[in-house]
């Protein structure tokens, strides 16, 4: 099952690649933007978990997204020790387009996943 999930992850990445290339984004940067699209205003520690990235590389990727004007980074209003991040208006527009493509890929991969499971179940039953 793990191998099937890795294959699906790879197909998902390949499906998003043309749009990521159009926007000049890496998969890691898209995961950050997708996490912020789902839940704006995340602290960096929470964002690292949401985007499934090590904290050390998260900062580097967020820095690049901030430089490009896709992500905003601010000091938390009530806790000056914390930094929160959110998509900029331009980042939201990009994230909306990518989210639309993501939903289409999810539907396609969901159907593929269901067919694979049925095929595996049928094979196991015939044995």
BAMIPA-375758 format. One record per residue: residue number from 1; residue in one letter; z, x, y negated of N, C-alpha, C in turn. Coordinates in steps of 0.05 Angstrom, whole numbers, plus 5000, padded with zeros to 4 digits. Layout:
<rs>
{vexza=NUM; nuse=a; nw=Z; nu=X; nv=Y; caw=Z; cau=X; cav=Y; cw=Z; cu=X; cv=Y}
...
</rs>
This chain:
<rs>
{vexza=1; nuse=x; nw=5000; nu=5017; nv=5024; caw=5000; cau=5000; cav=5000; cw=5000; cu=5017; cv=4975}
{vexza=2; nuse=x; nw=5015; nu=5040; nv=4976; caw=5016; cau=5057; cav=4952; cw=4988; cu=5068; cv=4945}
{vexza=3; nuse=x; nw=4973; nu=5075; nv=4966; caw=4946; cau=5086; cav=4961; cw=4928; cu=5064; cv=4948}
{vexza=4; nuse=x; nw=4931; nu=5039; nv=4957; caw=4916; cau=5017; cav=4945; cw=4923; cu=5014; cv=4916}
{vexza=5; nuse=x; nw=4949; nu=5015; nv=4910; caw=4958; cau=5013; cav=4882; cw=4946; cu=5036; cv=4865}
{vexza=6; nuse=x; nw=4946; nu=5060; nv=4875; caw=4935; cau=5083; cav=4861; cw=4905; cu=5079; cv=4856}
{vexza=7; nuse=x; nw=4891; nu=5068; nv=4876; caw=4862; cau=5063; cav=4872; cw=4858; cu=5042; cv=4850}
{vexza=8; nuse=x; nw=4875; nu=5021; nv=4850; caw=4872; cau=5001; cav=4830; cw=4878; cu=5012; cv=4802}
{vexza=9; nuse=x; nw=4898; nu=5029; nv=4801; caw=4905; cau=5042; cav=4775; cw=4881; cu=5058; cv=4765}
{vexza=10; nuse=x; nw=4868; nu=5072; nv=4783; caw=4845; cau=5089; cav=4776; cw=4822; cu=5071; cv=4767}
{vexza=11; nuse=x; nw=4817; nu=5049; nv=4781; caw=4795; cau=5031; cav=4773; cw=4801; cu=5019; cv=4745}
{vexza=12; nuse=x; nw=4826; nu=5013; nv=4740; caw=4834; cau=5002; cav=4714; cw=4828; cu=5023; cv=4693}
{vexza=13; nuse=x; nw=4836; nu=5048; nv=4697; caw=4831; cau=5070; cav=4678; cw=4801; cu=5073; cv=4673}
{vexza=14; nuse=x; nw=4786; nu=5073; nv=4694; caw=4757; cau=5076; cav=4691; cw=4744; cu=5053; cv=4676}
{vexza=15; nuse=x; nw=4755; nu=5029; nv=4681; caw=4745; cau=5005; cav=4667; cw=4751; cu=5006; cv=4637}
{vexza=16; nuse=x; nw=4774; nu=5017; nv=4629; caw=4781; cau=5019; cav=4601; cw=4769; cu=5043; cv=4587}
{vexza=17; nuse=x; nw=4760; nu=5063; nv=4603; caw=4751; cau=5088; cav=4591; cw=4730; cu=5085; cv=4569}
{vexza=18; nuse=x; nw=4709; nu=5069; nv=4573; caw=4689; cau=5067; cav=4551; cw=4701; cu=5058; cv=4525}
{vexza=19; nuse=x; nw=4718; nu=5038; nv=4526; caw=4731; cau=5028; cav=4501; cw=4750; cu=5049; cv=4490}
{vexza=20; nuse=x; nw=4765; nu=5062; nv=4507; caw=4783; cau=5083; cav=4498; cw=4767; cu=5105; cv=4484}
{vexza=21; nuse=x; nw=4744; nu=5113; nv=4495; caw=4727; cau=5133; cav=4483; cw=4717; cu=5124; cv=4456}
{vexza=22; nuse=x; nw=4709; nu=5098; nv=4454; caw=4700; cau=5087; cav=4429; cw=4720; cu=5091; cv=4407}
{vexza=23; nuse=x; nw=4746; nu=5087; nv=4414; caw=4767; cau=5089; cav=4394; cw=4780; cu=5117; cv=4393}
{vexza=24; nuse=x; nw=4770; nu=5135; nv=4411; caw=4781; cau=5163; cav=4411; cw=4810; cu=5164; cv=4421}
{vexza=25; nuse=x; nw=4816; nu=5147; nv=4440; caw=4844; cau=5146; cav=4451; cw=4845; cu=5157; cv=4479}
{vexza=26; nuse=x; nw=4868; nu=5168; nv=4486; caw=4874; cau=5176; cav=4513; cw=4888; cu=5153; cv=4527}
{vexza=27; nuse=x; nw=4890; nu=5154; nv=4553; caw=4903; cau=5133; cav=4568; cw=4933; cu=5132; cv=4560}
{vexza=28; nuse=x; nw=4945; nu=5155; nv=4556; caw=4973; cau=5156; cav=4547; cw=4977; cu=5143; cv=4520}
{vexza=29; nuse=x; nw=4958; nu=5148; nv=4502; caw=4960; cau=5135; cav=4476; cw=4957; cu=5105; cv=4478}
{vexza=30; nuse=x; nw=4939; nu=5096; nv=4496; caw=4935; cau=5067; cav=4500; cw=4961; cu=5055; cv=4511}
{vexza=31; nuse=x; nw=4974; nu=5069; nv=4530; caw=4999; cau=5058; cav=4541; cw=5020; cu=5054; cv=4519}
{vexza=32; nuse=x; nw=5021; nu=5073; nv=4500; caw=5040; cau=5071; cav=4478; cw=5032; cu=5046; cv=4461}
{vexza=33; nuse=x; nw=5007; nu=5044; nv=4454; caw=4997; cau=5021; cav=4438; cw=5001; cu=4995; cv=4452}
{vexza=34; nuse=x; nw=4996; nu=4994; nv=4478; caw=5000; cau=4969; cav=4493; cw=5030; cu=4961; cv=4494}
{vexza=35; nuse=x; nw=5047; nu=4981; nv=4497; caw=5076; cau=4975; cav=4497; cw=5085; cu=4964; cv=4469}
{vexza=36; nuse=x; nw=5074; nu=4976; nv=4448; caw=5081; cau=4967; cav=4421; cw=5068; cu=4940; cv=4415}
{vexza=37; nuse=x; nw=5045; nu=4935; nv=4427; caw=5031; cau=4909; cav=4424; cw=5048; cu=4887; cv=4436}
{vexza=38; nuse=x; nw=5060; nu=4893; nv=4459; caw=5077; cau=4873; cav=4473; cw=5104; cu=4870; cv=4458}
{vexza=39; nuse=x; nw=5115; nu=4892; nv=4448; caw=5141; cau=4891; cav=4436; cw=5142; cu=4910; cv=4412}
{vexza=40; nuse=x; nw=5137; nu=4901; nv=4388; caw=5137; cau=4918; cav=4364; cw=5166; cu=4927; cv=4358}
{vexza=41; nuse=x; nw=5168; nu=4949; nv=4343; caw=5193; cau=4958; cav=4333; cw=5211; cu=4972; cv=4354}
{vexza=42; nuse=x; nw=5199; nu=4985; nv=4373; caw=5214; cau=4998; cav=4394; cw=5224; cu=5025; cv=4385}
{vexza=43; nuse=x; nw=5249; nu=5031; nv=4393; caw=5260; cau=5058; cav=4388; cw=5244; cu=5077; cv=4407}
{vexza=44; nuse=x; nw=5243; nu=5102; nv=4399; caw=5228; cau=5122; cav=4415; cw=5238; cu=5123; cv=4444}
{vexza=45; nuse=x; nw=5264; nu=5122; nv=4448; caw=5274; cau=5124; cav=4476; cw=5265; cu=5100; cv=4493}
{vexza=46; nuse=x; nw=5264; nu=5077; nv=4481; caw=5255; cau=5053; cav=4495; cw=5225; cu=5054; cv=4499}
{vexza=47; nuse=x; nw=5211; nu=5064; nv=4479; caw=5182; cau=5066; cav=4481; cw=5174; cu=5085; cv=4503}
{vexza=48; nuse=x; nw=5188; nu=5107; nv=4507; caw=5182; cau=5125; cav=4529; cw=5183; cu=5111; cv=4556}
{vexza=49; nuse=x; nw=5203; nu=5094; nv=4559; caw=5205; cau=5078; cav=4584; cw=5183; cu=5057; cv=4586}
{vexza=50; nuse=x; nw=5178; nu=5043; nv=4564; caw=5158; cau=5022; cav=4564; cw=5130; cu=5033; cv=4570}
{vexza=51; nuse=x; nw=5124; nu=5056; nv=4559; caw=5097; cau=5068; cav=4562; cw=5096; cu=5087; cv=4586}
{vexza=52; nuse=x; nw=5118; nu=5089; nv=4601; caw=5119; cau=5106; cav=4625; cw=5110; cu=5135; cv=4618}
{vexza=53; nuse=x; nw=5123; nu=5146; nv=4598; caw=5117; cau=5173; cav=4590; cw=5142; cu=5189; cv=4586}
{vexza=54; nuse=x; nw=5142; nu=5215; nv=4592; caw=5165; cau=5232; cav=4586; cw=5169; cu=5233; cv=4556}
{vexza=55; nuse=x; nw=5194; nu=5233; nv=4548; caw=5201; cau=5234; cav=4519; cw=5187; cu=5257; cv=4505}
{vexza=56; nuse=x; nw=5186; nu=5280; nv=4518; caw=5174; cau=5304; cav=4505; cw=5145; cu=5299; cv=4497}
{vexza=57; nuse=x; nw=5129; nu=5287; nv=4515; caw=5101; cau=5283; cav=4509; cw=5097; cu=5258; cv=4492}
{vexza=58; nuse=x; nw=5116; nu=5239; nv=4493; caw=5114; cau=5215; cav=4477; cw=5112; cu=5222; cv=4447}
{vexza=59; nuse=x; nw=5130; nu=5240; nv=4438; caw=5131; cau=5247; cav=4410; cw=5104; cu=5259; cv=4401}
{vexza=60; nuse=x; nw=5092; nu=5276; nv=4417; caw=5066; cau=5287; cav=4411; cw=5044; cu=5266; cv=4408}
{vexza=61; nuse=x; nw=5044; nu=5247; nv=4427; caw=5024; cau=5225; cav=4426; cw=5029; cu=5207; cv=4402}
{vexza=62; nuse=x; nw=5054; nu=5200; nv=4397; caw=5060; cau=5183; cav=4374; cw=5052; cu=5197; cv=4348}
{vexza=63; nuse=x; nw=5057; nu=5223; nv=4346; caw=5049; cau=5238; cav=4322; cw=5019; cu=5235; cv=4317}
{vexza=64; nuse=x; nw=5003; nu=5237; nv=4338; caw=4974; cau=5235; cav=4335; cw=4966; cu=5206; cv=4327}
{vexza=65; nuse=x; nw=4979; nu=5186; nv=4338; caw=4973; cau=5159; cav=4331; cw=4982; cu=5153; cv=4302}
{vexza=66; nuse=x; nw=5004; nu=5165; nv=4293; caw=5013; cau=5161; cav=4265; cw=4992; cu=5175; cv=4247}
{vexza=67; nuse=x; nw=4983; nu=5199; nv=4254; caw=4963; cau=5213; cav=4237; cw=4938; cu=5196; cv=4234}
{vexza=68; nuse=x; nw=4930; nu=5182; nv=4255; caw=4906; cau=5166; cav=4254; cw=4910; cu=5139; cv=4241}
{vexza=69; nuse=x; nw=4935; nu=5133; nv=4234; caw=4940; cau=5107; cav=4221; cw=4942; cu=5083; cv=4240}
{vexza=70; nuse=x; nw=4946; nu=5089; nv=4266; caw=4947; cau=5067; cav=4285; cw=4975; cu=5058; cv=4291}
{vexza=71; nuse=x; nw=4995; nu=5076; nv=4286; caw=5023; cau=5070; cav=4292; cw=5039; cu=5077; cv=4267}
{vexza=72; nuse=x; nw=5060; nu=5062; nv=4262; caw=5078; cau=5067; cav=4240; cw=5105; cu=5076; cv=4252}
{vexza=73; nuse=x; nw=5118; nu=5094; nv=4239; caw=5144; cau=5104; cav=4249; cw=5163; cu=5103; cv=4225}
{vexza=74; nuse=x; nw=5186; nu=5089; nv=4229; caw=5205; cau=5086; cav=4207; cw=5233; cu=5091; cv=4218}
{vexza=75; nuse=x; nw=5251; nu=5097; nv=4199; caw=5279; cau=5100; cav=4206; cw=5290; cu=5071; cv=4208}
{vexza=76; nuse=x; nw=5306; nu=5067; nv=4229; caw=5318; cau=5040; cav=4234; cw=5334; cu=5032; cv=4210}
{vexza=77; nuse=x; nw=5332; nu=5006; nv=4202; caw=5345; cau=4996; cav=4178; cw=5375; cu=4999; cv=4179}
{vexza=78; nuse=x; nw=5388; nu=4992; nv=4202; caw=5417; cau=4993; cav=4203; cw=5429; cu=5018; cv=4216}
{vexza=79; nuse=x; nw=5412; nu=5033; nv=4230; caw=5422; cau=5058; cav=4243; cw=5403; cu=5080; cv=4235}
{vexza=80; nuse=x; nw=5410; nu=5095; nv=4215; caw=5393; cau=5116; cav=4204; cw=5388; cu=5139; cv=4224}
{vexza=81; nuse=x; nw=5401; nu=5140; nv=4246; caw=5396; cau=5161; cav=4266; cw=5373; cu=5154; cv=4284}
{vexza=82; nuse=x; nw=5365; nu=5128; nv=4285; caw=5344; cau=5119; cav=4303; cw=5318; cu=5116; cv=4288}
{vexza=83; nuse=x; nw=5296; nu=5122; nv=4303; caw=5269; cau=5118; cav=4293; cw=5256; cu=5096; cv=4309}
{vexza=84; nuse=x; nw=5243; nu=5077; nv=4295; caw=5229; cau=5055; cav=4309; cw=5199; cu=5058; cv=4303}
{vexza=85; nuse=x; nw=5184; nu=5048; nv=4321; caw=5155; cau=5049; cav=4319; cw=5142; cu=5022; cv=4322}
{vexza=86; nuse=x; nw=5119; nu=5018; nv=4310; caw=5104; cau=4993; cav=4312; cw=5075; cu=4999; cv=4306}
{vexza=87; nuse=x; nw=5058; nu=4981; nv=4314; caw=5030; cau=4984; cav=4308; cw=5025; cu=4978; cv=4278}
{vexza=88; nuse=x; nw=5007; nu=4993; nv=4266; caw=4998; cau=4987; cav=4239; cw=4978; cu=4964; cv=4241}
{vexza=89; nuse=x; nw=4970; nu=4952; nv=4219; caw=4949; cau=4931; cav=4220; cw=4924; cu=4940; cv=4234}
{vexza=90; nuse=x; nw=4915; nu=4965; nv=4228; caw=4891; cau=4975; cav=4242; cw=4897; cu=4979; cv=4272}
{vexza=91; nuse=x; nw=4920; nu=4990; nv=4278; caw=4928; cau=4993; cav=4306; cw=4930; cu=4967; cv=4321}
{vexza=92; nuse=x; nw=4938; nu=4946; nv=4307; caw=4939; cau=4919; cav=4320; cw=4911; cu=4909; cv=4326}
{vexza=93; nuse=x; nw=4893; nu=4914; nv=4308; caw=4865; cau=4906; cav=4313; cw=4853; cu=4920; cv=4337}
{vexza=94; nuse=x; nw=4858; nu=4946; nv=4339; caw=4849; cau=4962; cav=4362; cw=4863; cu=4952; cv=4387}
{vexza=95; nuse=x; nw=4889; nu=4948; nv=4386; caw=4904; cau=4939; cav=4409; cw=4895; cu=4912; cv=4419}
{vexza=96; nuse=x; nw=4888; nu=4894; nv=4400; caw=4878; cau=4868; cav=4408; cw=4852; cu=4870; cv=4424}
{vexza=97; nuse=x; nw=4834; nu=4887; nv=4415; caw=4809; cau=4891; cav=4430; cw=4814; cu=4903; cv=4458}
{vexza=98; nuse=x; nw=4831; nu=4922; nv=4459; caw=4837; cau=4935; cav=4485; cw=4852; cu=4915; cv=4503}
{vexza=99; nuse=x; nw=4870; nu=4899; nv=4492; caw=4884; cau=4879; cav=4508; cw=4865; cu=4859; cv=4520}
{vexza=100; nuse=x; nw=4845; nu=4851; nv=4505; caw=4825; cau=4833; cav=4516; cw=4810; cu=4845; cv=4539}
{vexza=101; nuse=x; nw=4802; nu=4870; nv=4537; caw=4789; cau=4884; cav=4559; cw=4808; cu=4887; cv=4582}
{vexza=102; nuse=x; nw=4833; nu=4893; nv=4576; caw=4854; cau=4896; cav=4597; cw=4857; cu=4870; cv=4613}
{vexza=103; nuse=x; nw=4857; nu=4847; nv=4599; caw=4860; cau=4822; cav=4614; cw=4837; cu=4817; cv=4633}
{vexza=104; nuse=x; nw=4813; nu=4823; nv=4624; caw=4790; cau=4820; cav=4641; cw=4791; cu=4838; cv=4666}
{vexza=105; nuse=x; nw=4800; nu=4863; nv=4662; caw=4803; cau=4881; cav=4685; cw=4825; cu=4872; cv=4703}
{vexza=106; nuse=x; nw=4847; nu=4861; nv=4692; caw=4869; cau=4851; cav=4709; cw=4860; cu=4829; cv=4727}
{vexza=107; nuse=x; nw=4844; nu=4810; nv=4716; caw=4833; cau=4788; cav=4733; cw=4816; cu=4799; cv=4755}
{vexza=108; nuse=x; nw=4798; nu=4817; nv=4748; caw=4780; cau=4829; cav=4769; cw=4796; cu=4844; cv=4790}
{vexza=109; nuse=x; nw=4815; nu=4860; nv=4781; caw=4830; cau=4876; cav=4800; cw=4849; cu=4859; cv=4817}
{vexza=110; nuse=x; nw=4859; nu=4837; nv=4805; caw=4876; cau=4819; cav=4820; cw=4860; cu=4807; cv=4843}
{vexza=111; nuse=x; nw=4836; nu=4799; nv=4838; caw=4819; cau=4788; cav=4860; cw=4813; cu=4809; cv=4881}
{vexza=112; nuse=x; nw=4807; nu=4833; nv=4873; caw=4803; cau=4855; cav=4891; cw=4828; cu=4860; cv=4908}
{vexza=113; nuse=x; nw=4851; nu=4861; nv=4895; caw=4876; cau=4866; cav=4909; cw=4881; cu=4844; cv=4930}
{vexza=114; nuse=x; nw=4877; nu=4819; nv=4923; caw=4881; cau=4797; cav=4941; cw=4862; cu=4799; cv=4965}
{vexza=115; nuse=x; nw=4837; nu=4807; nv=4960; caw=4818; cau=4810; cav=4982; cw=4826; cu=4833; cv=5001}
{vexza=116; nuse=x; nw=4835; nu=4855; nv=4989; caw=4844; cau=4878; cav=5005; cw=4868; cu=4870; cv=5022}
{vexza=117; nuse=x; nw=4887; nu=4856; nv=5011; caw=4910; cau=4848; cav=5027; cw=4902; cu=4829; cv=5049}
{vexza=118; nuse=x; nw=4884; nu=4810; nv=5044; caw=4875; cau=4792; cav=5065; cw=4861; cu=4807; cv=5087}
{vexza=119; nuse=x; nw=4844; nu=4827; nv=5079; caw=4829; cau=4843; cav=5098; cw=4849; cu=4859; cv=5115}
{vexza=120; nuse=x; nw=4868; nu=4871; nv=5103; caw=4888; cau=4887; cav=5118; cw=4904; cu=4869; cv=5137}
{vexza=121; nuse=x; nw=4911; nu=4845; nv=5127; caw=4926; cau=4826; cav=5145; cw=4909; cu=4818; cv=5168}
{vexza=122; nuse=x; nw=4883; nu=4813; nv=5164; caw=4865; cau=4805; cav=5185; cw=4862; cu=4827; cv=5205}
{vexza=123; nuse=x; nw=4860; nu=4852; nv=5196; caw=4857; cau=4875; cav=5213; cw=4882; cu=4879; cv=5230}
{vexza=124; nuse=x; nw=4905; nu=4875; nv=5218; caw=4930; cau=4878; cav=5232; cw=4933; cu=4857; cv=5254}
{vexza=125; nuse=x; nw=4924; nu=4832; nv=5247; caw=4926; cau=4810; cav=5266; cw=4908; cu=4814; cv=5290}
{vexza=126; nuse=x; nw=4885; nu=4826; nv=5286; caw=4866; cau=4830; cav=5308; cw=4875; cu=4852; cv=5327}
{vexza=127; nuse=x; nw=4892; nu=4869; nv=5318; caw=4901; cau=4891; cav=5335; cw=4918; cu=4883; cv=5357}
</rs>
